[in-house]
């Protein structure tokens, strides 16, 4: 199964983990591992996502929606 890593960073607030997770699940992705940290009010998350190539295509296309919804700077990169 192909994998990608979603990274996102921005101001912390309640509900961010749920919103990022829901974004992944709604597009057919599966969260396989994650790391999160809050440093003085800044939140960072890295998520290893498994899924078919079309899942990642949809996520890439809709990444601006995630950034608008969460106010996080988000990127998706292919995992080797």
mmCIF file as gemmi writes it, N, C-alpha and C atoms, coordinates in Angstrom:
data_model
loop_
_atom_site.group_PDB
_atom_site.id
_atom_site.type_symbol
_atom_site.label_atom_id
_atom_site.label_alt_id
_atom_site.label_comp_id
_atom_site.label_asym_id
_atom_site.label_entity_id
_atom_site.label_seq_id
_atom_site.pdbx_PDB_ins_code
_atom_site.Cartn_x
_atom_site.Cartn_y
_atom_site.Cartn_z
_atom_site.occupancy
_atom_site.B_iso_or_equiv
_atom_site.pdbx_formal_charge
_atom_site.auth_seq_id
_atom_site.auth_asym_id
_atom_site.pdbx_PDB_model_num
ATOM 1 N N . UNK Axp A 1 ? 0.841 -1.178 0 1 0 ? 1 A 1
ATOM 2 C CA . UNK Axp A 1 ? 0 0 0 1 0 ? 1 A 1
ATOM 3 C C . UNK Axp A 1 ? 0.888 1.243 0 1 0 ? 1 A 1
ATOM 4 N N . UNK Axp A 2 ? 0.596 2.197 -0.855 1 0 ? 2 A 1
ATOM 5 C CA . UNK Axp A 2 ? 1.355 3.456 -0.863 1 0 ? 2 A 1
ATOM 6 C C . UNK Axp A 2 ? 1.138 4.252 0.43 1 0 ? 2 A 1
ATOM 7 N N . UNK Axp A 3 ? 2.12 5.07 0.755 1 0 ? 3 A 1
ATOM 8 C CA . UNK Axp A 3 ? 2.051 5.911 1.951 1 0 ? 3 A 1
ATOM 9 C C . UNK Axp A 3 ? 2.454 7.337 1.611 1 0 ? 3 A 1
ATOM 10 N N . UNK Axp A 4 ? 1.945 8.27 2.407 1 0 ? 4 A 1
ATOM 11 C CA . UNK Axp A 4 ? 2.336 9.669 2.32 1 0 ? 4 A 1
ATOM 12 C C . UNK Axp A 4 ? 2.382 10.218 3.734 1 0 ? 4 A 1
ATOM 13 N N . UNK Axp A 5 ? 3.078 11.326 3.889 1 0 ? 5 A 1
ATOM 14 C CA . UNK Axp A 5 ? 3.165 11.986 5.192 1 0 ? 5 A 1
ATOM 15 C C . UNK Axp A 5 ? 2.53 13.361 5.084 1 0 ? 5 A 1
ATOM 16 N N . UNK Axp A 6 ? 1.521 13.567 5.91 1 0 ? 6 A 1
ATOM 17 C CA . UNK Axp A 6 ? 0.875 14.872 6.005 1 0 ? 6 A 1
ATOM 18 C C . UNK Axp A 6 ? 1.503 15.603 7.177 1 0 ? 6 A 1
ATOM 19 N N . UNK Axp A 7 ? 1.977 16.811 6.932 1 0 ? 7 A 1
ATOM 20 C CA . UNK Axp A 7 ? 2.499 17.646 8.006 1 0 ? 7 A 1
ATOM 21 C C . UNK Axp A 7 ? 1.674 18.918 8.064 1 0 ? 7 A 1
ATOM 22 N N . UNK Axp A 8 ? 1.443 19.41 9.271 1 0 ? 8 A 1
ATOM 23 C CA . UNK Axp A 8 ? 0.681 20.649 9.436 1 0 ? 8 A 1
ATOM 24 C C . UNK Axp A 8 ? 1.18 21.36 10.68 1 0 ? 8 A 1
ATOM 25 N N . UNK Axp A 9 ? 1.217 22.697 10.608 1 0 ? 9 A 1
ATOM 26 C CA . UNK Axp A 9 ? 1.703 23.496 11.733 1 0 ? 9 A 1
ATOM 27 C C . UNK Axp A 9 ? 0.939 24.812 11.777 1 0 ? 9 A 1
ATOM 28 N N . UNK Axp A 10 ? 0.686 25.272 12.989 1 0 ? 10 A 1
ATOM 29 C CA . UNK Axp A 10 ? -0.003 26.547 13.165 1 0 ? 10 A 1
ATOM 30 C C . UNK Axp A 10 ? -0.404 26.732 14.616 1 0 ? 10 A 1
ATOM 31 N N . UNK Axp A 11 ? -1.204 27.753 14.864 1 0 ? 11 A 1
ATOM 32 C CA . UNK Axp A 11 ? -1.645 28.054 16.225 1 0 ? 11 A 1
ATOM 33 C C . UNK Axp A 11 ? -2.531 26.938 16.753 1 0 ? 11 A 1
ATOM 34 N N . UNK Axp A 12 ? -2.281 26.549 17.999 1 0 ? 12 A 1
ATOM 35 C CA . UNK Axp A 12 ? -3.049 25.477 18.626 1 0 ? 12 A 1
ATOM 36 C C . UNK Axp A 12 ? -4.429 25.973 19.029 1 0 ? 12 A 1
ATOM 37 N N . UNK Axp A 13 ? -5.386 25.06 18.961 1 0 ? 13 A 1
ATOM 38 C CA . UNK Axp A 13 ? -6.735 25.308 19.454 1 0 ? 13 A 1
ATOM 39 C C . UNK Axp A 13 ? -7.435 23.955 19.588 1 0 ? 13 A 1
ATOM 40 N N . UNK Axp A 14 ? -8.486 23.892 20.378 1 0 ? 14 A 1
ATOM 41 C CA . UNK Axp A 14 ? -9.212 22.631 20.533 1 0 ? 14 A 1
ATOM 42 C C . UNK Axp A 14 ? -9.788 22.158 19.198 1 0 ? 14 A 1
ATOM 43 N N . UNK Axp A 15 ? -9.748 20.843 18.972 1 0 ? 15 A 1
ATOM 44 C CA . UNK Axp A 15 ? -10.383 20.248 17.802 1 0 ? 15 A 1
ATOM 45 C C . UNK Axp A 15 ? -9.507 20.033 16.588 1 0 ? 15 A 1
ATOM 46 N N . UNK Axp A 16 ? -8.263 20.488 16.623 1 0 ? 16 A 1
ATOM 47 C CA . UNK Axp A 16 ? -7.406 20.374 15.435 1 0 ? 16 A 1
ATOM 48 C C . UNK Axp A 16 ? -7.132 18.929 15.043 1 0 ? 16 A 1
ATOM 49 N N . UNK Axp A 17 ? -6.828 18.085 16.007 1 0 ? 17 A 1
ATOM 50 C CA . UNK Axp A 17 ? -6.521 16.685 15.696 1 0 ? 17 A 1
ATOM 51 C C . UNK Axp A 17 ? -7.733 16.024 15.052 1 0 ? 17 A 1
ATOM 52 N N . UNK Axp A 18 ? -8.905 16.294 15.574 1 0 ? 18 A 1
ATOM 53 C CA . UNK Axp A 18 ? -10.13 15.742 15.001 1 0 ? 18 A 1
ATOM 54 C C . UNK Axp A 18 ? -10.342 16.223 13.57 1 0 ? 18 A 1
ATOM 55 N N . UNK Axp A 19 ? -10.125 17.498 13.316 1 0 ? 19 A 1
ATOM 56 C CA . UNK Axp A 19 ? -10.331 18.051 11.97 1 0 ? 19 A 1
ATOM 57 C C . UNK Axp A 19 ? -9.345 17.468 10.962 1 0 ? 19 A 1
ATOM 58 N N . UNK Axp A 20 ? -8.086 17.332 11.345 1 0 ? 20 A 1
ATOM 59 C CA . UNK Axp A 20 ? -7.086 16.748 10.441 1 0 ? 20 A 1
ATOM 60 C C . UNK Axp A 20 ? -7.407 15.273 10.198 1 0 ? 20 A 1
ATOM 61 N N . UNK Axp A 21 ? -7.753 14.556 11.257 1 0 ? 21 A 1
ATOM 62 C CA . UNK Axp A 21 ? -8.105 13.139 11.119 1 0 ? 21 A 1
ATOM 63 C C . UNK Axp A 21 ? -9.313 12.961 10.213 1 0 ? 21 A 1
ATOM 64 N N . UNK Axp A 22 ? -10.329 13.777 10.405 1 0 ? 22 A 1
ATOM 65 C CA . UNK Axp A 22 ? -11.542 13.672 9.59 1 0 ? 22 A 1
ATOM 66 C C . UNK Axp A 22 ? -11.251 13.976 8.121 1 0 ? 22 A 1
ATOM 67 N N . UNK Axp A 23 ? -10.383 14.944 7.868 1 0 ? 23 A 1
ATOM 68 C CA . UNK Axp A 23 ? -9.97 15.253 6.496 1 0 ? 23 A 1
ATOM 69 C C . UNK Axp A 23 ? -9.381 14.013 5.83 1 0 ? 23 A 1
ATOM 70 N N . UNK Axp A 24 ? -8.517 13.316 6.547 1 0 ? 24 A 1
ATOM 71 C CA . UNK Axp A 24 ? -7.875 12.108 6.006 1 0 ? 24 A 1
ATOM 72 C C . UNK Axp A 24 ? -8.911 11.012 5.771 1 0 ? 24 A 1
ATOM 73 N N . UNK Axp A 25 ? -9.728 10.733 6.776 1 0 ? 25 A 1
ATOM 74 C CA . UNK Axp A 25 ? -10.714 9.651 6.682 1 0 ? 25 A 1
ATOM 75 C C . UNK Axp A 25 ? -11.743 9.91 5.592 1 0 ? 25 A 1
ATOM 76 N N . UNK Axp A 26 ? -12.202 11.16 5.476 1 0 ? 26 A 1
ATOM 77 C CA . UNK Axp A 26 ? -13.222 11.501 4.478 1 0 ? 26 A 1
ATOM 78 C C . UNK Axp A 26 ? -12.738 11.272 3.048 1 0 ? 26 A 1
ATOM 79 N N . UNK Axp A 27 ? -11.439 11.25 2.85 1 0 ? 27 A 1
ATOM 80 C CA . UNK Axp A 27 ? -10.882 11.054 1.513 1 0 ? 27 A 1
ATOM 81 C C . UNK Axp A 27 ? -10.388 9.622 1.301 1 0 ? 27 A 1
ATOM 82 N N . UNK Axp A 28 ? -10.651 8.756 2.272 1 0 ? 28 A 1
ATOM 83 C CA . UNK Axp A 28 ? -10.318 7.34 2.135 1 0 ? 28 A 1
ATOM 84 C C . UNK Axp A 28 ? -8.966 6.947 2.677 1 0 ? 28 A 1
ATOM 85 N N . UNK Axp A 29 ? -8.274 7.854 3.356 1 0 ? 29 A 1
ATOM 86 C CA . UNK Axp A 29 ? -6.958 7.551 3.908 1 0 ? 29 A 1
ATOM 87 C C . UNK Axp A 29 ? -7.06 6.831 5.242 1 0 ? 29 A 1
ATOM 88 N N . UNK Axp A 30 ? -5.985 6.164 5.603 1 0 ? 30 A 1
ATOM 89 C CA . UNK Axp A 30 ? -5.895 5.442 6.857 1 0 ? 30 A 1
ATOM 90 C C . UNK Axp A 30 ? -4.688 5.959 7.641 1 0 ? 30 A 1
ATOM 91 N N . UNK Axp A 31 ? -4.911 6.426 8.86 1 0 ? 31 A 1
ATOM 92 C CA . UNK Axp A 31 ? -3.81 6.902 9.697 1 0 ? 31 A 1
ATOM 93 C C . UNK Axp A 31 ? -3.079 5.701 10.27 1 0 ? 31 A 1
ATOM 94 N N . UNK Axp A 32 ? -1.789 5.593 9.963 1 0 ? 32 A 1
ATOM 95 C CA . UNK Axp A 32 ? -0.997 4.458 10.429 1 0 ? 32 A 1
ATOM 96 C C . UNK Axp A 32 ? -0.047 4.826 11.563 1 0 ? 32 A 1
ATOM 97 N N . UNK Axp A 33 ? 0.333 6.093 11.651 1 0 ? 33 A 1
ATOM 98 C CA . UNK Axp A 33 ? 1.191 6.554 12.744 1 0 ? 33 A 1
ATOM 99 C C . UNK Axp A 33 ? 1.081 8.069 12.794 1 0 ? 33 A 1
ATOM 100 N N . UNK Axp A 34 ? 1.372 8.648 13.936 1 0 ? 34 A 1
ATOM 101 C CA . UNK Axp A 34 ? 1.32 10.108 14.048 1 0 ? 34 A 1
ATOM 102 C C . UNK Axp A 34 ? 2.196 10.581 15.196 1 0 ? 34 A 1
ATOM 103 N N . UNK Axp A 35 ? 2.608 11.819 15.079 1 0 ? 35 A 1
ATOM 104 C CA . UNK Axp A 35 ? 3.35 12.507 16.131 1 0 ? 35 A 1
ATOM 105 C C . UNK Axp A 35 ? 2.802 13.927 16.202 1 0 ? 35 A 1
ATOM 106 N N . UNK Axp A 36 ? 2.638 14.408 17.425 1 0 ? 36 A 1
ATOM 107 C CA . UNK Axp A 36 ? 2.114 15.752 17.63 1 0 ? 36 A 1
ATOM 108 C C . UNK Axp A 36 ? 2.9 16.434 18.743 1 0 ? 36 A 1
ATOM 109 N N . UNK Axp A 37 ? 2.972 17.758 18.649 1 0 ? 37 A 1
ATOM 110 C CA . UNK Axp A 37 ? 3.646 18.527 19.69 1 0 ? 37 A 1
ATOM 111 C C . UNK Axp A 37 ? 3.022 19.918 19.757 1 0 ? 37 A 1
ATOM 112 N N . UNK Axp A 38 ? 2.982 20.459 20.962 1 0 ? 38 A 1
ATOM 113 C CA . UNK Axp A 38 ? 2.557 21.83 21.187 1 0 ? 38 A 1
ATOM 114 C C . UNK Axp A 38 ? 3.722 22.544 21.853 1 0 ? 38 A 1
ATOM 115 N N . UNK Axp A 39 ? 4.245 23.558 21.179 1 0 ? 39 A 1
ATOM 116 C CA . UNK Axp A 39 ? 5.352 24.349 21.726 1 0 ? 39 A 1
ATOM 117 C C . UNK Axp A 39 ? 4.901 25.798 21.844 1 0 ? 39 A 1
ATOM 118 N N . UNK Axp A 40 ? 4.646 26.217 23.068 1 0 ? 40 A 1
ATOM 119 C CA . UNK Axp A 40 ? 4.248 27.593 23.351 1 0 ? 40 A 1
ATOM 120 C C . UNK Axp A 40 ? 3.102 28.071 22.462 1 0 ? 40 A 1
ATOM 121 N N . UNK Axp A 41 ? 2.11 27.222 22.336 1 0 ? 41 A 1
ATOM 122 C CA . UNK Axp A 41 ? 0.916 27.598 21.585 1 0 ? 41 A 1
ATOM 123 C C . UNK Axp A 41 ? 0.959 27.29 20.104 1 0 ? 41 A 1
ATOM 124 N N . UNK Axp A 42 ? 2.084 26.801 19.623 1 0 ? 42 A 1
ATOM 125 C CA . UNK Axp A 42 ? 2.183 26.375 18.217 1 0 ? 42 A 1
ATOM 126 C C . UNK Axp A 42 ? 2.046 24.863 18.166 1 0 ? 42 A 1
ATOM 127 N N . UNK Axp A 43 ? 1.161 24.397 17.311 1 0 ? 43 A 1
ATOM 128 C CA . UNK Axp A 43 ? 0.857 22.985 17.191 1 0 ? 43 A 1
ATOM 129 C C . UNK Axp A 43 ? 1.466 22.446 15.907 1 0 ? 43 A 1
ATOM 130 N N . UNK Axp A 44 ? 2.085 21.266 15.996 1 0 ? 44 A 1
ATOM 131 C CA . UNK Axp A 44 ? 2.629 20.599 14.815 1 0 ? 44 A 1
ATOM 132 C C . UNK Axp A 44 ? 2.185 19.14 14.85 1 0 ? 44 A 1
ATOM 133 N N . UNK Axp A 45 ? 1.822 18.629 13.676 1 0 ? 45 A 1
ATOM 134 C CA . UNK Axp A 45 ? 1.402 17.241 13.557 1 0 ? 45 A 1
ATOM 135 C C . UNK Axp A 45 ? 2.043 16.64 12.311 1 0 ? 45 A 1
ATOM 136 N N . UNK Axp A 46 ? 2.48 15.401 12.444 1 0 ? 46 A 1
ATOM 137 C CA . UNK Axp A 46 ? 2.965 14.605 11.306 1 0 ? 46 A 1
ATOM 138 C C . UNK Axp A 46 ? 2.176 13.304 11.332 1 0 ? 46 A 1
ATOM 139 N N . UNK Axp A 47 ? 1.581 12.96 10.194 1 0 ? 47 A 1
ATOM 140 C CA . UNK Axp A 47 ? 0.729 11.78 10.123 1 0 ? 47 A 1
ATOM 141 C C . UNK Axp A 47 ? 1.176 10.919 8.955 1 0 ? 47 A 1
ATOM 142 N N . UNK Axp A 48 ? 1.441 9.643 9.215 1 0 ? 48 A 1
ATOM 143 C CA . UNK Axp A 48 ? 1.715 8.685 8.155 1 0 ? 48 A 1
ATOM 144 C C . UNK Axp A 48 ? 0.37 8.143 7.694 1 0 ? 48 A 1
ATOM 145 N N . UNK Axp A 49 ? 0.066 8.368 6.418 1 0 ? 49 A 1
ATOM 146 C CA . UNK Axp A 49 ? -1.226 7.997 5.854 1 0 ? 49 A 1
ATOM 147 C C . UNK Axp A 49 ? -1.033 6.888 4.831 1 0 ? 49 A 1
ATOM 148 N N . UNK Axp A 50 ? -1.834 5.841 4.938 1 0 ? 50 A 1
ATOM 149 C CA . UNK Axp A 50 ? -1.842 4.774 3.954 1 0 ? 50 A 1
ATOM 150 C C . UNK Axp A 50 ? -3.086 4.906 3.095 1 0 ? 50 A 1
ATOM 151 N N . UNK Axp A 51 ? -2.969 4.526 1.836 1 0 ? 51 A 1
ATOM 152 C CA . UNK Axp A 51 ? -4.128 4.583 0.951 1 0 ? 51 A 1
ATOM 153 C C . UNK Axp A 51 ? -3.72 4.395 -0.489 1 0 ? 51 A 1
ATOM 154 N N . UNK Axp A 52 ? -4.703 4.317 -1.334 1 0 ? 52 A 1
ATOM 155 C CA . UNK Axp A 52 ? -4.473 4.187 -2.772 1 0 ? 52 A 1
ATOM 156 C C . UNK Axp A 52 ? -4.008 5.527 -3.343 1 0 ? 52 A 1
ATOM 157 N N . UNK Axp A 53 ? -3.396 5.474 -4.509 1 0 ? 53 A 1
ATOM 158 C CA . UNK Axp A 53 ? -2.886 6.701 -5.144 1 0 ? 53 A 1
ATOM 159 C C . UNK Axp A 53 ? -3.979 7.745 -5.337 1 0 ? 53 A 1
ATOM 160 N N . UNK Axp A 54 ? -5.196 7.307 -5.649 1 0 ? 54 A 1
ATOM 161 C CA . UNK Axp A 54 ? -6.281 8.279 -5.848 1 0 ? 54 A 1
ATOM 162 C C . UNK Axp A 54 ? -6.64 9.001 -4.55 1 0 ? 54 A 1
ATOM 163 N N . UNK Axp A 55 ? -6.419 8.344 -3.406 1 0 ? 55 A 1
ATOM 164 C CA . UNK Axp A 55 ? -6.624 8.996 -2.115 1 0 ? 55 A 1
ATOM 165 C C . UNK Axp A 55 ? -5.669 10.173 -1.976 1 0 ? 55 A 1
ATOM 166 N N . UNK Axp A 56 ? -4.405 9.944 -2.314 1 0 ? 56 A 1
ATOM 167 C CA . UNK Axp A 56 ? -3.415 11.012 -2.18 1 0 ? 56 A 1
ATOM 168 C C . UNK Axp A 56 ? -3.644 12.119 -3.205 1 0 ? 56 A 1
ATOM 169 N N . UNK Axp A 57 ? -4.101 11.768 -4.391 1 0 ? 57 A 1
ATOM 170 C CA . UNK Axp A 57 ? -4.433 12.778 -5.383 1 0 ? 57 A 1
ATOM 171 C C . UNK Axp A 57 ? -5.537 13.691 -4.888 1 0 ? 57 A 1
ATOM 172 N N . UNK Axp A 58 ? -6.56 13.086 -4.297 1 0 ? 58 A 1
ATOM 173 C CA . UNK Axp A 58 ? -7.671 13.877 -3.756 1 0 ? 58 A 1
ATOM 174 C C . UNK Axp A 58 ? -7.2 14.738 -2.587 1 0 ? 58 A 1
ATOM 175 N N . UNK Axp A 59 ? -6.371 14.159 -1.714 1 0 ? 59 A 1
ATOM 176 C CA . UNK Axp A 59 ? -5.873 14.937 -0.581 1 0 ? 59 A 1
ATOM 177 C C . UNK Axp A 59 ? -5.04 16.125 -1.054 1 0 ? 59 A 1
ATOM 178 N N . UNK Axp A 60 ? -4.168 15.896 -2.038 1 0 ? 60 A 1
ATOM 179 C CA . UNK Axp A 60 ? -3.347 17.002 -2.563 1 0 ? 60 A 1
ATOM 180 C C . UNK Axp A 60 ? -4.226 18.109 -3.134 1 0 ? 60 A 1
ATOM 181 N N . UNK Axp A 61 ? -5.233 17.71 -3.896 1 0 ? 61 A 1
ATOM 182 C CA . UNK Axp A 61 ? -6.126 18.676 -4.535 1 0 ? 61 A 1
ATOM 183 C C . UNK Axp A 61 ? -6.902 19.487 -3.498 1 0 ? 61 A 1
ATOM 184 N N . UNK Axp A 62 ? -7.265 18.85 -2.392 1 0 ? 62 A 1
ATOM 185 C CA . UNK Axp A 62 ? -8.108 19.505 -1.394 1 0 ? 62 A 1
ATOM 186 C C . UNK Axp A 62 ? -7.328 20.023 -0.179 1 0 ? 62 A 1
ATOM 187 N N . UNK Axp A 63 ? -5.994 19.962 -0.245 1 0 ? 63 A 1
ATOM 188 C CA . UNK Axp A 63 ? -5.174 20.46 0.861 1 0 ? 63 A 1
ATOM 189 C C . UNK Axp A 63 ? -5.453 21.939 1.177 1 0 ? 63 A 1
ATOM 190 N N . UNK Axp A 64 ? -5.69 22.801 0.179 1 0 ? 64 A 1
ATOM 191 C CA . UNK Axp A 64 ? -6.048 24.191 0.518 1 0 ? 64 A 1
ATOM 192 C C . UNK Axp A 64 ? -7.313 24.291 1.376 1 0 ? 64 A 1
ATOM 193 N N . UNK Axp A 65 ? -8.256 23.36 1.196 1 0 ? 65 A 1
ATOM 194 C CA . UNK Axp A 65 ? -9.461 23.345 2.027 1 0 ? 65 A 1
ATOM 195 C C . UNK Axp A 65 ? -9.11 23.055 3.482 1 0 ? 65 A 1
ATOM 196 N N . UNK Axp A 66 ? -8.202 22.095 3.695 1 0 ? 66 A 1
ATOM 197 C CA . UNK Axp A 66 ? -7.758 21.785 5.058 1 0 ? 66 A 1
ATOM 198 C C . UNK Axp A 66 ? -7.093 23.002 5.689 1 0 ? 66 A 1
ATOM 199 N N . UNK Axp A 67 ? -6.242 23.67 4.931 1 0 ? 67 A 1
ATOM 200 C CA . UNK Axp A 67 ? -5.547 24.85 5.467 1 0 ? 67 A 1
ATOM 201 C C . UNK Axp A 67 ? -6.536 25.959 5.821 1 0 ? 67 A 1
ATOM 202 N N . UNK Axp A 68 ? -7.532 26.172 4.971 1 0 ? 68 A 1
ATOM 203 C CA . UNK Axp A 68 ? -8.545 27.203 5.267 1 0 ? 68 A 1
ATOM 204 C C . UNK Axp A 68 ? -9.366 26.828 6.5 1 0 ? 68 A 1
ATOM 205 N N . UNK Axp A 69 ? -9.765 25.571 6.597 1 0 ? 69 A 1
ATOM 206 C CA . UNK Axp A 69 ? -10.615 25.112 7.691 1 0 ? 69 A 1
ATOM 207 C C . UNK Axp A 69 ? -9.887 25.156 9.033 1 0 ? 69 A 1
ATOM 208 N N . UNK Axp A 70 ? -8.627 24.787 9.047 1 0 ? 70 A 1
ATOM 209 C CA . UNK Axp A 70 ? -7.888 24.651 10.31 1 0 ? 70 A 1
ATOM 210 C C . UNK Axp A 70 ? -6.959 25.814 10.618 1 0 ? 70 A 1
ATOM 211 N N . UNK Axp A 71 ? -6.668 26.64 9.626 1 0 ? 71 A 1
ATOM 212 C CA . UNK Axp A 71 ? -5.67 27.719 9.744 1 0 ? 71 A 1
ATOM 213 C C . UNK Axp A 71 ? -4.266 27.154 9.988 1 0 ? 71 A 1
ATOM 214 N N . UNK Axp A 72 ? -4.043 25.912 9.553 1 0 ? 72 A 1
ATOM 215 C CA . UNK Axp A 72 ? -2.721 25.288 9.633 1 0 ? 72 A 1
ATOM 216 C C . UNK Axp A 72 ? -2.073 25.323 8.259 1 0 ? 72 A 1
ATOM 217 N N . UNK Axp A 73 ? -0.752 25.464 8.23 1 0 ? 73 A 1
ATOM 218 C CA . UNK Axp A 73 ? -0.009 25.31 6.978 1 0 ? 73 A 1
ATOM 219 C C . UNK Axp A 73 ? 0.195 23.802 6.81 1 0 ? 73 A 1
ATOM 220 N N . UNK Axp A 74 ? -0.415 23.222 5.778 1 0 ? 74 A 1
ATOM 221 C CA . UNK Axp A 74 ? -0.4 21.765 5.617 1 0 ? 74 A 1
ATOM 222 C C . UNK Axp A 74 ? 0.235 21.375 4.286 1 0 ? 74 A 1
ATOM 223 N N . UNK Axp A 75 ? 0.978 20.265 4.307 1 0 ? 75 A 1
ATOM 224 C CA . UNK Axp A 75 ? 1.617 19.708 3.111 1 0 ? 75 A 1
ATOM 225 C C . UNK Axp A 75 ? 1.488 18.197 3.117 1 0 ? 75 A 1
ATOM 226 N N . UNK Axp A 76 ? 1.502 17.617 1.933 1 0 ? 76 A 1
ATOM 227 C CA . UNK Axp A 76 ? 1.486 16.165 1.794 1 0 ? 76 A 1
ATOM 228 C C . UNK Axp A 76 ? 2.678 15.755 0.951 1 0 ? 76 A 1
ATOM 229 N N . UNK Axp A 77 ? 3.464 14.831 1.474 1 0 ? 77 A 1
ATOM 230 C CA . UNK Axp A 77 ? 4.649 14.352 0.759 1 0 ? 77 A 1
ATOM 231 C C . UNK Axp A 77 ? 4.613 12.848 0.647 1 0 ? 77 A 1
ATOM 232 N N . UNK Axp A 78 ? 5.094 12.346 -0.475 1 0 ? 78 A 1
ATOM 233 C CA . UNK Axp A 78 ? 5.185 10.909 -0.666 1 0 ? 78 A 1
ATOM 234 C C . UNK Axp A 78 ? 6.188 10.333 0.324 1 0 ? 78 A 1
ATOM 235 N N . UNK Axp A 79 ? 5.835 9.192 0.905 1 0 ? 79 A 1
ATOM 236 C CA . UNK Axp A 79 ? 6.735 8.501 1.823 1 0 ? 79 A 1
ATOM 237 C C . UNK Axp A 79 ? 7.453 7.404 1.07 1 0 ? 79 A 1
ATOM 238 N N . UNK Axp A 80 ? 8.746 7.32 1.242 1 0 ? 80 A 1
ATOM 239 C CA . UNK Axp A 80 ? 9.541 6.296 0.554 1 0 ? 80 A 1
ATOM 240 C C . UNK Axp A 80 ? 9.44 4.974 1.263 1 0 ? 80 A 1
